[in-house]
Amino acid sequence: GTVSGGKDTVAPVLAGDPVVYNGPSGVVLSNPSVLPQAFVAYRWRRSSGLTQSLAMLRASDAQADHQQPVIETNAATPAAGSGPATTATIVSRGNTSLTIDARARNAGQLIVLDTFYPGWQAYVDGHRTPIRPADGAFDAIPVSRGSHVVKLEFYSSTVAHGVEITIASLVLTALLLGVGLWQAGGRQTPFRGRAAADSGSG
């Protein structure tokens, strides 16, 4: 975070955080409790829906959310001893796509701190995999032990329907044009035939 002010100006509530920059433009503090953008959790807390997830989050802290995120899933959490969460690497990011290198020590849940939103689809090593809400707002994708390439792609049903309508319109237009040209050709055929006959008879 950034705190405006001159030299040695640090907000009291943040005074315990390490200062990484202190200059004329303000003070920049390090927040070590911030979660990584993507990580694999090997234990989690199950939730039946958003209401329960929010209640569980209010009763926990950032450390618990990192090591045992709240996931709306029926998958049972593994037994203790799976070890702490491990960070995953974001390889590339676009407006409608995201690629992550996830190396899981054991079977777990890949947590991506992007907003859970209908239309996003996940593929683990090319295989479609369901996305569940994590910590009430983020994405959780199950992964098995080992190294995986996880791709998230946004698929809009509205755009898909628009493309289908456009293709149908183009096909209909082509058919109408074809019928029009055929009819026009059919009307001209007798005249062409008559002209040929007239020229032959002359």
Contacts in CASP RR format, 6 or more apart in sequence:
PFRMAT RR
TARGET T0000
AUTHOR 0000-0000-0000
METHOD contacts of the structure
MODEL  1
GTVSGGKDTVAPVLAGDPVVYNGPSGVVLSNPSVLPQAFVAYRWRRSSGL
TQSLAMLRASDAQADHQQPVIETNAATPAAGSGPATTATIVSRGNTSLTI
DARARNAGQLIVLDTFYPGWQAYVDGHRTPIRPADGAFDAIPVSRGSHVV
KLEFYSSTVAHGVEITIASLVLTALLLGVGLWQAGGRQTPFRGRAAADSG
SG
1 14 0 8 1.000
1 28 0 8 1.000
1 29 0 8 1.000
1 31 0 8 1.000
2 26 0 8 1.000
2 27 0 8 1.000
2 28 0 8 1.000
2 29 0 8 1.000
3 9 0 8 1.000
3 10 0 8 1.000
3 11 0 8 1.000
3 14 0 8 1.000
3 26 0 8 1.000
3 27 0 8 1.000
3 28 0 8 1.000
3 29 0 8 1.000
4 26 0 8 1.000
4 27 0 8 1.000
5 26 0 8 1.000
5 27 0 8 1.000
6 23 0 8 1.000
6 24 0 8 1.000
6 26 0 8 1.000
6 27 0 8 1.000
7 22 0 8 1.000
7 23 0 8 1.000
7 24 0 8 1.000
8 22 0 8 1.000
9 26 0 8 1.000
9 27 0 8 1.000
10 19 0 8 1.000
10 22 0 8 1.000
10 27 0 8 1.000
10 29 0 8 1.000
14 29 0 8 1.000
17 29 0 8 1.000
17 30 0 8 1.000
17 31 0 8 1.000
17 32 0 8 1.000
18 29 0 8 1.000
18 30 0 8 1.000
18 32 0 8 1.000
19 27 0 8 1.000
19 28 0 8 1.000
19 29 0 8 1.000
19 30 0 8 1.000
20 28 0 8 1.000
20 29 0 8 1.000
20 30 0 8 1.000
21 27 0 8 1.000
21 28 0 8 1.000
22 28 0 8 1.000
33 62 0 8 1.000
33 63 0 8 1.000
34 62 0 8 1.000
35 62 0 8 1.000
35 65 0 8 1.000
35 66 0 8 1.000
35 111 0 8 1.000
35 113 0 8 1.000
36 87 0 8 1.000
36 88 0 8 1.000
36 113 0 8 1.000
37 90 0 8 1.000
37 112 0 8 1.000
37 113 0 8 1.000
38 87 0 8 1.000
38 88 0 8 1.000
38 89 0 8 1.000
38 90 0 8 1.000
38 100 0 8 1.000
38 102 0 8 1.000
38 110 0 8 1.000
38 111 0 8 1.000
38 112 0 8 1.000
38 113 0 8 1.000
39 66 0 8 1.000
39 85 0 8 1.000
39 86 0 8 1.000
39 87 0 8 1.000
39 88 0 8 1.000
39 110 0 8 1.000
39 111 0 8 1.000
40 85 0 8 1.000
40 86 0 8 1.000
40 87 0 8 1.000
40 88 0 8 1.000
40 102 0 8 1.000
40 103 0 8 1.000
40 104 0 8 1.000
40 105 0 8 1.000
40 108 0 8 1.000
40 109 0 8 1.000
40 110 0 8 1.000
40 111 0 8 1.000
40 143 0 8 1.000
41 66 0 8 1.000
41 67 0 8 1.000
41 68 0 8 1.000
41 69 0 8 1.000
41 85 0 8 1.000
41 108 0 8 1.000
41 109 0 8 1.000
41 111 0 8 1.000
42 78 0 8 1.000
42 82 0 8 1.000
42 83 0 8 1.000
42 84 0 8 1.000
42 85 0 8 1.000
42 104 0 8 1.000
42 105 0 8 1.000
42 106 0 8 1.000
42 107 0 8 1.000
42 108 0 8 1.000
43 67 0 8 1.000
43 68 0 8 1.000
43 77 0 8 1.000
43 78 0 8 1.000
43 80 0 8 1.000
43 82 0 8 1.000
43 83 0 8 1.000
44 68 0 8 1.000
44 69 0 8 1.000
44 70 0 8 1.000
44 71 0 8 1.000
44 73 0 8 1.000
44 77 0 8 1.000
44 108 0 8 1.000
44 109 0 8 1.000
44 134 0 8 1.000
44 140 0 8 1.000
45 56 0 8 1.000
45 68 0 8 1.000
45 69 0 8 1.000
45 70 0 8 1.000
45 71 0 8 1.000
45 77 0 8 1.000
46 70 0 8 1.000
46 71 0 8 1.000
46 72 0 8 1.000
46 73 0 8 1.000
46 74 0 8 1.000
46 75 0 8 1.000
46 76 0 8 1.000
46 77 0 8 1.000
47 53 0 8 1.000
47 56 0 8 1.000
47 70 0 8 1.000
47 71 0 8 1.000
47 72 0 8 1.000
47 73 0 8 1.000
47 136 0 8 1.000
48 72 0 8 1.000
49 72 0 8 1.000
49 133 0 8 1.000
50 72 0 8 1.000
50 133 0 8 1.000
50 136 0 8 1.000
53 70 0 8 1.000
53 72 0 8 1.000
53 133 0 8 1.000
53 135 0 8 1.000
53 136 0 8 1.000
54 136 0 8 1.000
56 70 0 8 1.000
57 65 0 8 1.000
57 70 0 8 1.000
57 135 0 8 1.000
57 136 0 8 1.000
60 70 0 8 1.000
65 135 0 8 1.000
66 85 0 8 1.000
67 84 0 8 1.000
67 85 0 8 1.000
68 77 0 8 1.000
69 109 0 8 1.000
69 111 0 8 1.000
69 134 0 8 1.000
69 135 0 8 1.000
69 138 0 8 1.000
69 140 0 8 1.000
70 134 0 8 1.000
70 135 0 8 1.000
70 136 0 8 1.000
71 109 0 8 1.000
71 132 0 8 1.000
71 133 0 8 1.000
71 134 0 8 1.000
71 140 0 8 1.000
72 132 0 8 1.000
72 133 0 8 1.000
72 134 0 8 1.000
72 136 0 8 1.000
73 109 0 8 1.000
73 132 0 8 1.000
73 140 0 8 1.000
73 142 0 8 1.000
75 109 0 8 1.000
75 142 0 8 1.000
78 106 0 8 1.000
78 107 0 8 1.000
78 108 0 8 1.000
82 105 0 8 1.000
82 106 0 8 1.000
82 108 0 8 1.000
83 105 0 8 1.000
83 106 0 8 1.000
85 111 0 8 1.000
86 103 0 8 1.000
86 104 0 8 1.000
86 105 0 8 1.000
88 100 0 8 1.000
88 101 0 8 1.000
88 102 0 8 1.000
88 103 0 8 1.000
88 110 0 8 1.000
88 150 0 8 1.000
89 100 0 8 1.000
89 101 0 8 1.000
89 102 0 8 1.000
90 98 0 8 1.000
90 99 0 8 1.000
90 100 0 8 1.000
91 99 0 8 1.000
91 100 0 8 1.000
91 101 0 8 1.000
91 149 0 8 1.000
92 98 0 8 1.000
92 99 0 8 1.000
93 99 0 8 1.000
95 154 0 8 1.000
96 153 0 8 1.000
96 154 0 8 1.000
97 151 0 8 1.000
97 152 0 8 1.000
97 153 0 8 1.000
97 154 0 8 1.000
98 112 0 8 1.000
98 114 0 8 1.000
98 151 0 8 1.000
98 152 0 8 1.000
98 153 0 8 1.000
99 149 0 8 1.000
99 150 0 8 1.000
99 151 0 8 1.000
99 152 0 8 1.000
100 110 0 8 1.000
100 112 0 8 1.000
100 149 0 8 1.000
100 150 0 8 1.000
100 151 0 8 1.000
100 152 0 8 1.000
101 147 0 8 1.000
101 148 0 8 1.000
101 149 0 8 1.000
101 150 0 8 1.000
102 110 0 8 1.000
102 143 0 8 1.000
102 147 0 8 1.000
102 148 0 8 1.000
102 149 0 8 1.000
102 150 0 8 1.000
103 146 0 8 1.000
103 147 0 8 1.000
103 148 0 8 1.000
104 110 0 8 1.000
104 143 0 8 1.000
104 144 0 8 1.000
104 145 0 8 1.000
104 146 0 8 1.000
104 147 0 8 1.000
104 148 0 8 1.000
105 145 0 8 1.000
105 146 0 8 1.000
106 145 0 8 1.000
107 142 0 8 1.000
107 143 0 8 1.000
107 144 0 8 1.000
107 145 0 8 1.000
108 142 0 8 1.000
108 143 0 8 1.000
108 144 0 8 1.000
109 134 0 8 1.000
109 140 0 8 1.000
109 141 0 8 1.000
109 142 0 8 1.000
109 143 0 8 1.000
110 139 0 8 1.000
110 140 0 8 1.000
110 141 0 8 1.000
110 142 0 8 1.000
110 143 0 8 1.000
110 148 0 8 1.000
110 150 0 8 1.000
111 134 0 8 1.000
111 135 0 8 1.000
111 138 0 8 1.000
111 139 0 8 1.000
111 140 0 8 1.000
112 138 0 8 1.000
112 139 0 8 1.000
112 140 0 8 1.000
112 141 0 8 1.000
112 152 0 8 1.000
113 138 0 8 1.000
114 120 0 8 1.000
114 138 0 8 1.000
114 139 0 8 1.000
114 152 0 8 1.000
115 137 0 8 1.000
115 138 0 8 1.000
116 131 0 8 1.000
116 133 0 8 1.000
116 134 0 8 1.000
116 136 0 8 1.000
116 137 0 8 1.000
116 138 0 8 1.000
116 139 0 8 1.000
119 154 0 8 1.000
119 155 0 8 1.000
119 156 0 8 1.000
119 157 0 8 1.000
120 131 0 8 1.000
120 139 0 8 1.000
120 152 0 8 1.000
120 153 0 8 1.000
120 154 0 8 1.000
120 155 0 8 1.000
121 128 0 8 1.000
121 131 0 8 1.000
121 152 0 8 1.000
121 153 0 8 1.000
121 154 0 8 1.000
121 155 0 8 1.000
122 128 0 8 1.000
122 129 0 8 1.000
122 130 0 8 1.000
122 131 0 8 1.000
122 139 0 8 1.000
122 141 0 8 1.000
122 150 0 8 1.000
122 151 0 8 1.000
122 152 0 8 1.000
123 129 0 8 1.000
123 150 0 8 1.000
123 151 0 8 1.000
123 152 0 8 1.000
123 153 0 8 1.000
124 141 0 8 1.000
124 142 0 8 1.000
124 143 0 8 1.000
124 148 0 8 1.000
124 149 0 8 1.000
124 150 0 8 1.000
125 148 0 8 1.000
125 149 0 8 1.000
125 150 0 8 1.000
126 149 0 8 1.000
126 151 0 8 1.000
129 141 0 8 1.000
129 142 0 8 1.000
129 150 0 8 1.000
130 141 0 8 1.000
130 142 0 8 1.000
131 139 0 8 1.000
131 140 0 8 1.000
131 141 0 8 1.000
131 152 0 8 1.000
132 139 0 8 1.000
132 140 0 8 1.000
132 141 0 8 1.000
133 139 0 8 1.000
133 140 0 8 1.000
134 140 0 8 1.000
139 152 0 8 1.000
141 150 0 8 1.000
143 150 0 8 1.000
END
